[in-house]
Amino acid sequence: MALEAYASPNPDKVHIDVLTKARESCYRARDAFYACLEKESDKKPTEIASVGLLYPVQCKQCRTEFVKQCRSSWVKHFDRQYCQNKRVQRLLDDKESRRGV
């Protein structure tokens, strides 16, 4: 994690611009990782992330950058959110196939 982005010589002063830049870099790393997951979805997932998320080895570099740029609680949150969205999408897709349309 990029701790230096959150560090401040004066702990009483809040640096909004630094926090904004850190958040934006986290979002970019997150988006790159999940884009890689979607792109490489046909590959066998061999790597294990938090909350049981599996991903292919081709996305390992993106995952490393994601973990480095974001707070660990954010990484877990985004992983849970991604898994939940995929689960809901699978259920919706399965329901559509059962309709017989």
Phi, psi and chi 1 to 4 in degrees:
 res  aa     phi    psi   chi1   chi2   chi3   chi4
   1 MET       -  144.9  174.9  171.2   58.9      -
   2 ALA   -81.7   77.0      -      -      -      -
   3 LEU   -64.7  -30.6  -70.9  176.9      -      -
   4 GLU   -63.3  -23.0   61.7  -84.3   -1.6      -
   5 ALA   -69.6  -25.9      -      -      -      -
   6 TYR   -98.3  -12.8  -59.8  105.8      -      -
   7 ALA   -75.3  148.6      -      -      -      -
   8 SER  -144.9  136.8  171.0      -      -      -
   9 PRO   -66.7  -27.0   13.0  -18.8      -      -
  10 ASN  -114.1  100.4 -177.9    0.2      -      -
  11 PRO   -65.7  -17.2   18.9  -25.5      -      -
  12 ASP   -81.6  -16.5  -63.2  -30.4      -      -
  13 LYS   -98.5  131.5 -174.8  174.4 -179.4 -174.9
  14 VAL   -95.6  125.6  175.7      -      -      -
  15 HIS  -100.2   93.0  -64.2  -83.6      -      -
  16 ILE   -60.1  -41.8  -57.8  -66.1      -      -
  17 ASP   -64.6  -36.8   57.7  -27.6      -      -
  18 VAL   -68.5  -43.1  173.1      -      -      -
  19 LEU   -64.9  -39.0  -65.8  174.3      -      -
  20 THR   -64.4  -44.3  -58.4      -      -      -
  21 LYS   -64.5  -40.0  -71.6  177.5 -173.3  174.4
  22 ALA   -64.4  -41.9      -      -      -      -
  23 ARG   -65.0  -43.0 -170.6  178.5  -52.0  118.8
  24 GLU   -64.1  -40.2  -72.4  172.1   -3.1      -
  25 SER   -67.5  -34.4   67.1      -      -      -
  26 CYS   -63.8  -46.5  172.4      -      -      -
  27 TYR   -62.6  -38.8  -69.6  161.2      -      -
  28 ARG   -64.0  -44.5  -83.0 -166.9  -58.7  -85.9
  29 ALA   -64.6  -41.1      -      -      -      -
  30 ARG   -61.3  -48.2  173.2 -158.9   63.9 -174.9
  31 ASP   -62.7  -38.4  -66.7  -16.1      -      -
  32 ALA   -65.1  -41.7      -      -      -      -
  33 PHE   -65.2  -48.2  172.8   65.4      -      -
  34 TYR   -70.8  -28.1  -68.1  123.6      -      -
  35 ALA   -66.5  -39.3      -      -      -      -
  36 CYS   -64.2  -41.5  179.1      -      -      -
  37 LEU   -58.6  -43.8  -84.6 -178.2      -      -
  38 GLU   -67.4  -41.4  -65.3  -61.5  -39.1      -
  39 LYS   -66.7  -39.2 -173.1  178.6   92.3  177.0
  40 GLU   -99.0   23.5  -56.9  -68.6  -16.8      -
  41 SER   -64.5  -20.3   63.2      -      -      -
  42 ASP   -81.1  -13.1   59.0  -30.8      -      -
  43 LYS   -82.4  154.8  -54.6  -86.2 -168.7  -37.4
  44 LYS   -74.9  125.7 -178.0  176.3 -179.4  175.9
  45 PRO   -74.4  126.0   22.1  -26.7      -      -
  46 THR  -121.7  -16.2   56.9      -      -      -
  47 GLU   -99.6  148.1  -54.4  -61.6  -47.6      -
  48 ILE  -112.7  128.7  -59.2  172.4      -      -
  49 ALA  -105.0 -166.5      -      -      -      -
  50 SER   -71.5  163.2   65.6      -      -      -
  51 VAL    48.7   30.9  -59.9      -      -      -
  52 GLY    78.9    9.1      -      -      -      -
  53 LEU   -70.9  127.2  176.1   66.5      -      -
  54 LEU  -105.2  142.9  -60.9  173.1      -      -
  55 TYR  -145.3  154.5   63.3   95.3      -      -
  56 PRO   -74.1  157.7   21.0  -26.4      -      -
  57 VAL   -62.8  -23.8   71.6      -      -      -
  58 GLN   -64.3  -20.1  -69.4   82.8   -6.9      -
  59 CYS  -100.6    8.6  -61.3      -      -      -
  60 LYS   -62.9  -40.1 -165.9  167.5 -170.1  157.0
  61 GLN   -66.5  -41.4 -176.7  177.7    2.0      -
  62 CYS   -63.4  -39.4  -68.9      -      -      -
  63 ARG   -64.7  -42.6  178.0   69.6 -174.8 -173.7
  64 THR   -60.2  -43.9  -56.8      -      -      -
  65 GLU   -66.0  -40.2 -171.1   63.2   23.7      -
  66 PHE   -60.1  -48.1  174.7   40.2      -      -
  67 VAL   -66.2  -34.7  170.0      -      -      -
  68 LYS   -70.5  -38.3  179.7  179.5  156.3 -164.2
  69 GLN   -84.9  -21.3  -68.4  -63.1  -36.0      -
  70 CYS  -115.1  152.8  -61.2      -      -      -
  71 ARG   -64.1  148.9  -65.7  176.7 -178.9 -130.5
  72 SER   -62.4  -34.5   62.2      -      -      -
  73 SER   -66.4  -33.0   60.3      -      -      -
  74 TRP   -69.6  -41.6  -71.8   20.9      -      -
  75 VAL   -60.0  -46.9  170.8      -      -      -
  76 LYS   -61.1  -43.3  -74.7 -178.8 -174.8  175.1
  77 HIS   -60.4  -48.8  167.6   74.6      -      -
  78 PHE   -65.1  -36.8  -68.5  136.9      -      -
  79 ASP   -64.6  -44.8  -75.9  -10.8      -      -
  80 ARG   -61.5  -43.7  -78.7 -171.4 -171.3  108.8
  81 GLN   -62.0  -43.9 -168.7  174.8   39.5      -
  82 TYR   -62.6  -46.6  179.1   81.8      -      -
  83 CYS   -62.7  -41.7  -70.9      -      -      -
  84 GLN   -64.9  -43.8 -178.5  179.4    6.9      -
  85 ASN   -62.8  -39.3  -70.0  -17.8      -      -
  86 LYS   -66.7  -40.0  -70.0  -54.3 -106.6 -178.7
  87 ARG   -63.4  -45.6 -169.1  175.5  -46.4  115.6
  88 VAL   -63.0  -42.0  167.0      -      -      -
  89 GLN   -63.6  -40.3 -169.4   59.1   49.0      -
  90 ARG   -62.4  -42.9  -93.7 -163.6  -40.8  -91.0
  91 LEU   -64.2  -42.0  -70.2  171.1      -      -
  92 LEU   -65.6  -42.1  -70.1  173.7      -      -
  93 ASP   -63.7  -40.7  -69.4  -14.5      -      -
  94 ASP   -65.3  -40.0 -172.3   43.2      -      -
  95 LYS   -64.5  -39.0 -165.9  172.7 -171.9  178.4
  96 GLU   -63.9  -38.8  -73.3  -64.0  -41.6      -
  97 SER   -71.4  -24.2   67.3      -      -      -
  98 ARG   -82.0  -16.1  -71.0 -176.1 -173.5  179.4
  99 ARG   -67.7  -24.4  -79.9 -167.7  178.2  165.4
 100 GLY    78.5   22.5      -      -      -      -
 101 VAL   -81.6      -  176.8      -      -      -
